[in-house]
Every structure is written in structure tokens, then in C-alpha cells.
Amino acid sequence: MTTIAYRNGFLAADQRMTAGDTVTATYIKIARSPTGELGGACGTGVYNYNFKRWIEGGMKDDPPPPGEIER
């Protein structure tokens, strides 16, 4: 379960990635765009990675759909 919280200009999220009951990794789930917007993602590791890349790349076009693998 991911926790993302926002208050007074601050965005925070946990860093735990799991598969069932097993902790598989730690991962930063928040990203900042080149113009300063913040975003956070939850879901699969692939989706988190693609969503962060989309934000850091300036959020051009639509956000990646959940589960999509970019190569």
C-alpha cells in the first residue's frame, strides 16, 4: 500500500515496493517537472517508473496508462 500526502505545498510518499507480503525494493515515488510541478504515483514498479519519467520529461502528451511498459 502506497501512502502519498500533500499539505501546504509539500508532497510526501513512502518508498516501499512490495510483492504480496515481501518487500522487494525502496523507490522514490515523487517527481518534479522541469517547470516545478510535483507528482506522485502508486501501483506497479513499471507504472511508477513510467509516470516519474513522464513528469520529469515535462508531461508531454497523455500520462502513461497503468501497466504500460516503455522501452
N, CA, C and O atoms as a CHARMM CRD file, in Angstrom:
* protein
*
  284
    1    1 MET  N      0.84500  -1.17800   0.00000 PROA 1      0.00000
    2    1 MET  CA     0.00000   0.00000   0.00000 PROA 1      0.00000
    3    1 MET  C      0.88800   1.23900   0.00000 PROA 1      0.00000
    4    1 MET  O      1.78400   1.37000   0.83500 PROA 1      0.00000
    5    2 THR  N      0.64200   2.12400  -0.91600 PROA 2      0.00000
    6    2 THR  CA     1.38500   3.38100  -1.01300 PROA 2      0.00000
    7    2 THR  C      0.64700   4.46900  -0.26100 PROA 2      0.00000
    8    2 THR  O     -0.58200   4.53500  -0.28200 PROA 2      0.00000
    9    3 THR  N      1.41100   5.31900   0.40200 PROA 3      0.00000
   10    3 THR  CA     0.85000   6.49200   1.05200 PROA 3      0.00000
   11    3 THR  C      1.44900   7.72100   0.39000 PROA 3      0.00000
   12    3 THR  O      2.67000   7.87000   0.32900 PROA 3      0.00000
   13    4 ILE  N      0.58000   8.60900  -0.10900 PROA 4      0.00000
   14    4 ILE  CA     1.00300   9.89000  -0.67600 PROA 4      0.00000
   15    4 ILE  C      0.18000  10.95500   0.02000 PROA 4      0.00000
   16    4 ILE  O     -1.04300  10.84200   0.11500 PROA 4      0.00000
   17    5 ALA  N      0.85100  11.99500   0.50800 PROA 5      0.00000
   18    5 ALA  CA     0.15700  13.06200   1.23300 PROA 5      0.00000
   19    5 ALA  C      0.62700  14.42600   0.73500 PROA 5      0.00000
   20    5 ALA  O      1.79900  14.60900   0.40600 PROA 5      0.00000
   21    6 TYR  N     -0.30100  15.38000   0.68500 PROA 6      0.00000
   22    6 TYR  CA     0.00300  16.74500   0.27100 PROA 6      0.00000
   23    6 TYR  C     -0.57100  17.71400   1.28900 PROA 6      0.00000
   24    6 TYR  O     -1.70600  17.56300   1.74200 PROA 6      0.00000
   25    7 ARG  N      0.24300  18.72500   1.64400 PROA 7      0.00000
   26    7 ARG  CA    -0.25500  19.77000   2.53400 PROA 7      0.00000
   27    7 ARG  C      0.64100  20.99300   2.40700 PROA 7      0.00000
   28    7 ARG  O      1.86500  20.89200   2.48100 PROA 7      0.00000
   29    8 ASN  N      0.01900  22.13700   2.21500 PROA 8      0.00000
   30    8 ASN  CA     0.71600  23.42400   2.19500 PROA 8      0.00000
   31    8 ASN  C      1.94400  23.43100   1.29400 PROA 8      0.00000
   32    8 ASN  O      2.99000  23.95100   1.68400 PROA 8      0.00000
   33    9 GLY  N      1.83600  22.86700   0.10700 PROA 9      0.00000
   34    9 GLY  CA     2.94400  22.89600  -0.84800 PROA 9      0.00000
   35    9 GLY  C      3.95700  21.78500  -0.70400 PROA 9      0.00000
   36    9 GLY  O      4.94200  21.75700  -1.44100 PROA 9      0.00000
   37   10 PHE  N      3.74500  20.86700   0.22300 PROA 10     0.00000
   38   10 PHE  CA     4.66300  19.74000   0.42000 PROA 10     0.00000
   39   10 PHE  C      3.98600  18.44100   0.00000 PROA 10     0.00000
   40   10 PHE  O      2.83400  18.18800   0.35100 PROA 10     0.00000
   41   11 LEU  N      4.71100  17.62300  -0.75400 PROA 11     0.00000
   42   11 LEU  CA     4.22000  16.32700  -1.18900 PROA 11     0.00000
   43   11 LEU  C      5.15000  15.27500  -0.60200 PROA 11     0.00000
   44   11 LEU  O      6.37100  15.38900  -0.71100 PROA 11     0.00000
   45   12 ALA  N      4.58300  14.26400   0.01200 PROA 12     0.00000
   46   12 ALA  CA     5.37600  13.20700   0.64500 PROA 12     0.00000
   47   12 ALA  C      4.81200  11.84900   0.26500 PROA 12     0.00000
   48   12 ALA  O      3.61200  11.70800   0.02700 PROA 12     0.00000
   49   13 ALA  N      5.68800  10.85100   0.20900 PROA 13     0.00000
   50   13 ALA  CA     5.25700   9.47700  -0.09900 PROA 13     0.00000
   51   13 ALA  C      6.21300   8.49600   0.56100 PROA 13     0.00000
   52   13 ALA  O      7.37500   8.80700   0.82200 PROA 13     0.00000
   53   14 ASP  N      5.69200   7.30800   0.82200 PROA 14     0.00000
   54   14 ASP  CA     6.56300   6.25300   1.32000 PROA 14     0.00000
   55   14 ASP  C      7.43500   5.76800   0.16300 PROA 14     0.00000
   56   14 ASP  O      7.22800   6.17400  -0.98000 PROA 14     0.00000
   57   15 GLN  N      8.41100   4.89700   0.45400 PROA 15     0.00000
   58   15 GLN  CA     9.32200   4.40900  -0.57800 PROA 15     0.00000
   59   15 GLN  C      9.31400   2.89600  -0.70800 PROA 15     0.00000
   60   15 GLN  O     10.17300   2.34000  -1.39100 PROA 15     0.00000
   61   16 ARG  N      8.38000   2.22000  -0.08100 PROA 16     0.00000
   62   16 ARG  CA     8.39500   0.76000  -0.07300 PROA 16     0.00000
   63   16 ARG  C      7.67600   0.18000  -1.27800 PROA 16     0.00000
   64   16 ARG  O      6.57500   0.60500  -1.62700 PROA 16     0.00000
   65   17 MET  N      8.31800  -0.80100  -1.91300 PROA 17     0.00000
   66   17 MET  CA     7.71000  -1.57300  -3.00100 PROA 17     0.00000
   67   17 MET  C      7.58900  -3.00700  -2.49800 PROA 17     0.00000
   68   17 MET  O      8.52700  -3.55100  -1.91500 PROA 17     0.00000
   69   18 THR  N      6.43100  -3.61200  -2.72800 PROA 18     0.00000
   70   18 THR  CA     6.20200  -4.96900  -2.24500 PROA 18     0.00000
   71   18 THR  C      5.61500  -5.84900  -3.34800 PROA 18     0.00000
   72   18 THR  O      5.07300  -5.36500  -4.34200 PROA 18     0.00000
   73   19 ALA  N      5.74400  -7.15200  -3.13400 PROA 19     0.00000
   74   19 ALA  CA     5.07200  -8.15900  -3.95200 PROA 19     0.00000
   75   19 ALA  C      4.43900  -9.11500  -2.95400 PROA 19     0.00000
   76   19 ALA  O      5.11400  -9.96500  -2.37400 PROA 19     0.00000
   77   20 GLY  N      3.14300  -8.96500  -2.76300 PROA 20     0.00000
   78   20 GLY  CA     2.47800  -9.73900  -1.72300 PROA 20     0.00000
   79   20 GLY  C      2.95800  -9.28400  -0.35500 PROA 20     0.00000
   80   20 GLY  O      2.86000  -8.10400  -0.02000 PROA 20     0.00000
   81   21 ASP  N      3.47700 -10.21300   0.43400 PROA 21     0.00000
   82   21 ASP  CA     3.98800  -9.89000   1.76300 PROA 21     0.00000
   83   21 ASP  C      5.48800  -9.62500   1.77600 PROA 21     0.00000
   84   21 ASP  O      6.06700  -9.43900   2.84700 PROA 21     0.00000
   85   22 THR  N      6.13000  -9.60500   0.60700 PROA 22     0.00000
   86   22 THR  CA     7.58500  -9.46200   0.52800 PROA 22     0.00000
   87   22 THR  C      7.96600  -8.05100   0.11300 PROA 22     0.00000
   88   22 THR  O      7.45600  -7.53700  -0.88300 PROA 22     0.00000
   89   23 VAL  N      8.86300  -7.41800   0.87100 PROA 23     0.00000
   90   23 VAL  CA     9.40700  -6.12000   0.48000 PROA 23     0.00000
   91   23 VAL  C     10.43500  -6.37100  -0.61400 PROA 23     0.00000
   92   23 VAL  O     11.40100  -7.10600  -0.40700 PROA 23     0.00000
   93   24 THR  N     10.23100  -5.76000  -1.78000 PROA 24     0.00000
   94   24 THR  CA    11.10900  -6.02000  -2.91800 PROA 24     0.00000
   95   24 THR  C     12.10700  -4.91500  -3.18700 PROA 24     0.00000
   96   24 THR  O     13.16500  -5.17600  -3.75900 PROA 24     0.00000
   97   25 ALA  N     11.80400  -3.68800  -2.79100 PROA 25     0.00000
   98   25 ALA  CA    12.70700  -2.57000  -3.08600 PROA 25     0.00000
   99   25 ALA  C     12.25800  -1.32600  -2.34400 PROA 25     0.00000
  100   25 ALA  O     11.17100  -1.27700  -1.76900 PROA 25     0.00000
  101   26 THR  N     13.11900  -0.32800  -2.37100 PROA 26     0.00000
  102   26 THR  CA    12.71800   1.01600  -1.98600 PROA 26     0.00000
  103   26 THR  C     12.81500   1.85900  -3.24700 PROA 26     0.00000
  104   26 THR  O     13.72000   1.67400  -4.06200 PROA 26     0.00000
  105   27 TYR  N     11.87900   2.78400  -3.40100 PROA 27     0.00000
  106   27 TYR  CA    11.79800   3.53700  -4.64600 PROA 27     0.00000
  107   27 TYR  C     11.15800   4.88300  -4.36600 PROA 27     0.00000
  108   27 TYR  O     10.13900   4.95300  -3.67900 PROA 27     0.00000
  109   28 ILE  N     11.74000   5.95000  -4.88700 PROA 28     0.00000
  110   28 ILE  CA    11.17000   7.28600  -4.72100 PROA 28     0.00000
  111   28 ILE  C      9.99400   7.41400  -5.67900 PROA 28     0.00000
  112   28 ILE  O     10.15100   7.23500  -6.88700 PROA 28     0.00000
  113   29 LYS  N      8.81900   7.72300  -5.14500 PROA 29     0.00000
  114   29 LYS  CA     7.57600   7.74000  -5.92000 PROA 29     0.00000
  115   29 LYS  C      7.10700   9.14300  -6.28300 PROA 29     0.00000
  116   29 LYS  O      6.01700   9.30900  -6.83000 PROA 29     0.00000
  117   30 ILE  N      7.92400  10.15700  -5.98100 PROA 30     0.00000
  118   30 ILE  CA     7.58200  11.54500  -6.28100 PROA 30     0.00000
  119   30 ILE  C      8.57300  12.07500  -7.29900 PROA 30     0.00000
  120   30 ILE  O      9.76000  11.75200  -7.25500 PROA 30     0.00000
  121   31 ALA  N      8.07100  12.90100  -8.22600 PROA 31     0.00000
  122   31 ALA  CA     8.93300  13.50500  -9.23100 PROA 31     0.00000
  123   31 ALA  C      8.55400  14.97400  -9.39500 PROA 31     0.00000
  124   31 ALA  O      7.43900  15.38200  -9.07100 PROA 31     0.00000
  125   32 ARG  N      9.50500  15.76500  -9.90800 PROA 32     0.00000
  126   32 ARG  CA     9.27600  17.18100 -10.17400 PROA 32     0.00000
  127   32 ARG  C      9.50900  17.42700 -11.66400 PROA 32     0.00000
  128   32 ARG  O     10.49000  16.95200 -12.23600 PROA 32     0.00000
  129   33 SER  N      8.60400  18.16800 -12.27800 PROA 33     0.00000
  130   33 SER  CA     8.74800  18.50800 -13.69400 PROA 33     0.00000
  131   33 SER  C      9.78400  19.62100 -13.84900 PROA 33     0.00000
  132   33 SER  O     10.15500  20.26000 -12.86400 PROA 33     0.00000
  133   34 PRO  N     10.25200  19.85800 -15.07000 PROA 34     0.00000
  134   34 PRO  CA    11.20600  20.95100 -15.28900 PROA 34     0.00000
  135   34 PRO  C     10.65400  22.31600 -14.90400 PROA 34     0.00000
  136   34 PRO  O     11.43000  23.23300 -14.63600 PROA 34     0.00000
  137   35 THR  N      9.32800  22.47800 -14.86800 PROA 35     0.00000
  138   35 THR  CA     8.72500  23.75500 -14.50300 PROA 35     0.00000
  139   35 THR  C      8.24400  23.79600 -13.05200 PROA 35     0.00000
  140   35 THR  O      7.61800  24.77100 -12.63900 PROA 35     0.00000
  141   36 GLY  N      8.53300  22.74200 -12.27100 PROA 36     0.00000
  142   36 GLY  CA     8.27200  22.76800 -10.84500 PROA 36     0.00000
  143   36 GLY  C      7.06300  22.01600 -10.33400 PROA 36     0.00000
  144   36 GLY  O      6.90500  21.89400  -9.11900 PROA 36     0.00000
  145   37 GLU  N      6.19100  21.49800 -11.20900 PROA 37     0.00000
  146   37 GLU  CA     5.04800  20.73100 -10.73000 PROA 37     0.00000
  147   37 GLU  C      5.53100  19.43000 -10.08900 PROA 37     0.00000
  148   37 GLU  O      6.54100  18.85500 -10.49700 PROA 37     0.00000
  149   38 LEU  N      4.78700  18.98100  -9.07700 PROA 38     0.00000
  150   38 LEU  CA     5.10600  17.73000  -8.40100 PROA 38     0.00000
  151   38 LEU  C      4.04700  16.68800  -8.70800 PROA 38     0.00000
  152   38 LEU  O      2.87900  17.01800  -8.91300 PROA 38     0.00000
  153   39 GLY  N      4.45600  15.44000  -8.73800 PROA 39     0.00000
  154   39 GLY  CA     3.50800  14.35600  -8.92700 PROA 39     0.00000
  155   39 GLY  C      3.99700  13.12400  -8.21300 PROA 39     0.00000
  156   39 GLY  O      5.20100  12.94200  -8.03100 PROA 39     0.00000
  157   40 GLY  N      3.07900  12.27900  -7.80900 PROA 40     0.00000
  158   40 GLY  CA     3.41400  11.02200  -7.15700 PROA 40     0.00000
  159   40 GLY  C      2.57500   9.91000  -7.73300 PROA 40     0.00000
  160   40 GLY  O      1.46100  10.13900  -8.20200 PROA 40     0.00000
  161   41 ALA  N      3.11100   8.70000  -7.69800 PROA 41     0.00000
  162   41 ALA  CA     2.41200   7.56000  -8.29300 PROA 41     0.00000
  163   41 ALA  C      2.36500   6.39000  -7.32800 PROA 41     0.00000
  164   41 ALA  O      3.20300   6.25600  -6.43500 PROA 41     0.00000
  165   42 CYS  N      1.36700   5.55100  -7.53100 PROA 42     0.00000
  166   42 CYS  CA     1.28200   4.28800  -6.82400 PROA 42     0.00000
  167   42 CYS  C      0.94400   3.21900  -7.85100 PROA 42     0.00000
  168   42 CYS  O      0.52700   3.53600  -8.96600 PROA 42     0.00000
  169   43 GLY  N      1.11700   1.98600  -7.49200 PROA 43     0.00000
  170   43 GLY  CA     0.84500   0.89400  -8.41400 PROA 43     0.00000
  171   43 GLY  C      2.09200   0.06300  -8.63200 PROA 43     0.00000
  172   43 GLY  O      2.93900  -0.04600  -7.74500 PROA 43     0.00000
  173   44 THR  N      2.20400  -0.52000  -9.80900 PROA 44     0.00000
  174   44 THR  CA     3.34000  -1.38900 -10.09500 PROA 44     0.00000
  175   44 THR  C      4.62400  -0.58200 -10.23200 PROA 44     0.00000
  176   44 THR  O      4.59500   0.62700 -10.46000 PROA 44     0.00000
  177   45 GLY  N      5.74300  -1.26800 -10.09000 PROA 45     0.00000
  178   45 GLY  CA     7.03100  -0.62000 -10.27200 PROA 45     0.00000
  179   45 GLY  C      7.18800  -0.05400 -11.66800 PROA 45     0.00000
  180   45 GLY  O      7.75100   1.02700 -11.84300 PROA 45     0.00000
  181   46 VAL  N      6.69300  -0.77600 -12.66300 PROA 46     0.00000
  182   46 VAL  CA     6.76700  -0.30700 -14.05100 PROA 46     0.00000
  183   46 VAL  C      5.98400   0.98900 -14.21200 PROA 46     0.00000
  184   46 VAL  O      6.46900   1.93600 -14.83100 PROA 46     0.00000
  185   47 TYR  N      4.77400   1.03600 -13.65800 PROA 47     0.00000
  186   47 TYR  CA     3.97000   2.24700 -13.78300 PROA 47     0.00000
  187   47 TYR  C      4.63100   3.41300 -13.05200 PROA 47     0.00000
  188   47 TYR  O      4.68600   4.52000 -13.58700 PROA 47     0.00000
  189   48 ASN  N      5.13100   3.18500 -11.84500 PROA 48     0.00000
  190   48 ASN  CA     5.80900   4.25100 -11.10200 PROA 48     0.00000
  191   48 ASN  C      6.96000   4.82000 -11.91300 PROA 48     0.00000
  192   48 ASN  O      7.11600   6.03700 -12.00900 PROA 48     0.00000
  193   49 TYR  N      7.76400   3.94500 -12.49400 PROA 49     0.00000
  194   49 TYR  CA     8.91100   4.37200 -13.29300 PROA 49     0.00000
  195   49 TYR  C      8.45500   5.20300 -14.49200 PROA 49     0.00000
  196   49 TYR  O      8.99800   6.28000 -14.73700 PROA 49     0.00000
  197   50 ASN  N      7.46000   4.71400 -15.24300 PROA 50     0.00000
  198   50 ASN  CA     6.98000   5.43000 -16.42000 PROA 50     0.00000
  199   50 ASN  C      6.34100   6.76500 -16.05400 PROA 50     0.00000
  200   50 ASN  O      6.51500   7.75100 -16.77000 PROA 50     0.00000
  201   51 PHE  N      5.60000   6.80500 -14.94200 PROA 51     0.00000
  202   51 PHE  CA     4.95700   8.04500 -14.50800 PROA 51     0.00000
  203   51 PHE  C      6.00300   9.07800 -14.10500 PROA 51     0.00000
  204   51 PHE  O      5.88600  10.25200 -14.45700 PROA 51     0.00000
  205   52 LYS  N      7.02100   8.64700 -13.37000 PROA 52     0.00000
  206   52 LYS  CA     8.10100   9.57200 -12.99500 PROA 52     0.00000
  207   52 LYS  C      8.81100  10.12100 -14.22500 PROA 52     0.00000
  208   52 LYS  O      9.09600  11.31600 -14.29000 PROA 52     0.00000
  209   53 ARG  N      9.09900   9.27600 -15.19000 PROA 53     0.00000
  210   53 ARG  CA     9.75300   9.72400 -16.43200 PROA 53     0.00000
  211   53 ARG  C      8.86800  10.72800 -17.17200 PROA 53     0.00000
  212   53 ARG  O      9.37400  11.69900 -17.73400 PROA 53     0.00000
  213   54 TRP  N      7.55800  10.50200 -17.17700 PROA 54     0.00000
  214   54 TRP  CA     6.63400  11.41000 -17.84100 PROA 54     0.00000
  215   54 TRP  C      6.65400  12.78600 -17.17700 PROA 54     0.00000
  216   54 TRP  O      6.70500  13.80900 -17.86000 PROA 54     0.00000
  217   55 ILE  N      6.61400  12.80900 -15.84600 PROA 55     0.00000
  218   55 ILE  CA     6.65900  14.09400 -15.13300 PROA 55     0.00000
  219   55 ILE  C      7.99600  14.78300 -15.35600 PROA 55     0.00000
  220   55 ILE  O      8.03300  15.96000 -15.71700 PROA 55     0.00000
  221   56 GLU  N      9.08600  14.07100 -15.14700 PROA 56     0.00000
  222   56 GLU  CA    10.41300  14.66400 -15.30300 PROA 56     0.00000
  223   56 GLU  C     10.67800  15.11600 -16.73400 PROA 56     0.00000
  224   56 GLU  O     11.51300  15.99200 -16.96100 PROA 56     0.00000
  225   57 GLY  N      9.97700  14.52800 -17.70100 PROA 57     0.00000
  226   57 GLY  CA    10.11600  14.91400 -19.10300 PROA 57     0.00000
  227   57 GLY  C      9.21200  16.06000 -19.52300 PROA 57     0.00000
  228   57 GLY  O      9.16900  16.40100 -20.70600 PROA 57     0.00000
  229   58 GLY  N      8.49600  16.65800 -18.59800 PROA 58     0.00000
  230   58 GLY  CA     7.67400  17.81700 -18.90800 PROA 58     0.00000
  231   58 GLY  C      6.21700  17.52000 -19.18400 PROA 58     0.00000
  232   58 GLY  O      5.49400  18.40600 -19.63900 PROA 58     0.00000
  233   59 MET  N      5.75800  16.30200 -18.92700 PROA 59     0.00000
  234   59 MET  CA     4.35400  15.91000 -19.04600 PROA 59     0.00000
  235   59 MET  C      3.78400  16.19200 -20.43000 PROA 59     0.00000
  236   59 MET  O      2.68000  16.71900 -20.56100 PROA 59     0.00000
  237   60 LYS  N      4.53600  15.84300 -21.44800 PROA 60     0.00000
  238   60 LYS  CA     4.05800  15.99300 -22.82200 PROA 60     0.00000
  239   60 LYS  C      3.09600  14.85000 -23.13500 PROA 60     0.00000
  240   60 LYS  O      3.30600  13.71900 -22.69700 PROA 60     0.00000
  241   61 ASP  N      2.06400  15.14100 -23.87900 PROA 61     0.00000
  242   61 ASP  CA     1.04400  14.16300 -24.25000 PROA 61     0.00000
  243   61 ASP  C      0.31800  13.64700 -23.00500 PROA 61     0.00000
  244   61 ASP  O      0.39900  14.25400 -21.93700 PROA 61     0.00000
  245   62 ASP  N     -0.38100  12.53800 -23.14700 PROA 62     0.00000
  246   62 ASP  CA    -1.13500  11.94900 -22.04100 PROA 62     0.00000
  247   62 ASP  C     -0.19900  11.18000 -21.11900 PROA 62     0.00000
  248   62 ASP  O      0.85900  10.72200 -21.55100 PROA 62     0.00000
  249   63 PRO  N     -0.58300  11.03200 -19.83700 PROA 63     0.00000
  250   63 PRO  CA     0.24100  10.21900 -18.93400 PROA 63     0.00000
  251   63 PRO  C      0.23300   8.75900 -19.38300 PROA 63     0.00000
  252   63 PRO  O     -0.68200   8.32800 -20.08500 PROA 63     0.00000
  253   64 PRO  N      1.24400   8.00500 -18.98100 PROA 64     0.00000
  254   64 PRO  CA     1.28000   6.59600 -19.38100 PROA 64     0.00000
  255   64 PRO  C      0.14200   5.82500 -18.72700 PROA 64     0.00000
  256   64 PRO  O     -0.17200   6.05600 -17.55900 PROA 64     0.00000
  257   65 PRO  N     -0.47900   4.90900 -19.47100 PROA 65     0.00000
  258   65 PRO  CA    -1.52500   4.09700 -18.85500 PROA 65     0.00000
  259   65 PRO  C     -0.92700   3.09600 -17.87900 PROA 65     0.00000
  260   65 PRO  O      0.19600   2.64000 -18.09200 PROA 65     0.00000
  261   66 PRO  N     -1.63800   2.74100 -16.82000 PROA 66     0.00000
  262   66 PRO  CA    -1.11500   1.75600 -15.86700 PROA 66     0.00000
  263   66 PRO  C     -0.74900   0.44600 -16.57600 PROA 66     0.00000
  264   66 PRO  O     -1.50100  -0.06100 -17.40800 PROA 66     0.00000
  265   67 GLY  N      0.40000  -0.07400 -16.23000 PROA 67     0.00000
  266   67 GLY  CA     0.83500  -1.36400 -16.76800 PROA 67     0.00000
  267   67 GLY  C      1.57900  -1.28100 -18.08400 PROA 67     0.00000
  268   67 GLY  O      2.10300  -2.29300 -18.55000 PROA 67     0.00000
  269   68 GLU  N      1.64300  -0.10600 -18.70300 PROA 68     0.00000
  270   68 GLU  CA     2.34800   0.00800 -19.98400 PROA 68     0.00000
  271   68 GLU  C      3.85800  -0.05900 -19.76200 PROA 68     0.00000
  272   68 GLU  O      4.38100   0.58000 -18.84900 PROA 68     0.00000
  273   69 ILE  N      4.54600  -0.81500 -20.57900 PROA 69     0.00000
  274   69 ILE  CA     5.99800  -0.92600 -20.48500 PROA 69     0.00000
  275   69 ILE  C      6.61900  -0.12900 -21.62400 PROA 69     0.00000
  276   69 ILE  O      6.39300  -0.42800 -22.79600 PROA 69     0.00000
  277   70 GLU  N      7.41000   0.89800 -21.26900 PROA 70     0.00000
  278   70 GLU  CA     8.14400   1.66900 -22.27700 PROA 70     0.00000
  279   70 GLU  C      9.52900   1.09200 -22.42500 PROA 70     0.00000
  280   70 GLU  O     10.14700   0.66700 -21.44800 PROA 70     0.00000
  281   71 ARG  N     10.00600   1.07900 -23.63100 PROA 71     0.00000
  282   71 ARG  CA    11.38300   0.58600 -23.89200 PROA 71     0.00000
  283   71 ARG  C     12.19300   1.68800 -24.53100 PROA 71     0.00000
  284   71 ARG  O     13.37100   1.49300 -24.83300 PROA 71     0.00000
